[in-house]
């Protein structure tokens, strides 16, 4: 009898990892004659959705996520054997995951009051997903707001050639809508960090608290708490609500807890905390950080942007990459878009360089790598780094070493030209859209990084091949 597998994949951005992981699992399962259906929770929504019948007939469930899934989604898999893994692991070891699934999958039992992985009746601690996954859940919901806002701001700026907009005009409307997008970014980030931890009851308190933390007029501060404030509020509200939900109450009050009592109490407490302590403290930190970064010399900026560039290409969509991405994106809202400019440059380099290298030196790569090289290069041009991951898995020292050096060089060139990006974009189209400036500096930095990466990866892999032949 053929094994039947169902699964879910998602990632913070909902673009590359989500679909590449689903494809990798499908390929490995079908190779072994297994039946498989994967639900993808991407940027455009849920696709290939699992039905109750799909789940009922499945022998195993694979949940491969980068931003986790909430309790309600998890309840669909009551009584099934589940393997819960990070989505980035799928791209590195899909075959091993499918091969060891019968051994590694654990029975999932739950009810509305308690959850359990394994055969014991312990509650599921959603914090075991890790704080990072909660942060990434917030980021995944935040990105569309800042993308839409940033692009509309860029269009508005282009319409008035960088000048001041006039109220009542289309340029003015686009400018104001763009500003709204940036303002909403903060409460959305906090809200969905909290939502990842404690579900719906935490959503309103976290959003309201984060909005308050960025109202300098109300707080009496020189600036808002920014993305650091949003993260702090989201985590505090999330874990407080998670604890509050565990309190046993009479059945007559249970229905009121989730939509009335918990949101009201949590909003009151976080508002007081933000107003008297959290807001002023973190706002002061953000103002000091912004002033410090804006006062840095070129030498210091070279160092910081070099570090950011190296972090972006080191694990290509993993936690190191996302940490640098989140920091750089957060600084955009504080008026410093230079670091996000480095992200814009270095995100493109790895897959494009590897694709070119497979064309120039196919003997150094496997048949699969050569076959996928052109598509990796094309996809990489639009800022999707993940196609480079299989190459890095096969030869981490040569590939990642070349990428880090190339990213460092490209980051330095980006600082020289003061390349900035005000919103997440689409790779080489960013300057055309208007969210990356200056266009010339961006393309020069990008070309420098790609050329260095191509030359180094060919050199490193050539040296490795010669050493292997002499043994």
Secondary structure, DSSP 8 states (H G I E B T S, - for coil): ---EEEEEEE-SSSSHHHHHHHHHHHHHHHHTT-EEEEEEEETTEEES---HHHHHH-SEEEEEESS---HHHHGGGTTSEEEEEEHHHHHHHHHHHHHTHHHH-EEEEE-SS-EEESSS-----GGGG-HHHHHHHHHHHHHHHHHHHHHHHHHHHHHTTTS---TTSHHHHHHHHHHHHHHHHHHHHHHHHHHHHH-GGGHHHHHHHHHHHT-HHHHTSSS--HHHHHHHHHHHHHHHHHHHHTS---HHHHHHIIIIIHHHHHHHHHHHHIIIIIHHHHHHHHHHHHHHHHT--HHHHHHHHHHHHHHHHHHSSSHHHHHHHHHHHHHHTTT--HHHHHHHHHHHHHHHHHHHHHHH-GGGS-HHHHHHHHHHHHHHTTT--GGGHHHHHHSHHHHHHHHHHHHHHHHHHHHHTT-EESS---GGGHHHHTSEE-HHHHHHHHHHHHHHHHHHHHHHHHHHHHHHHH-
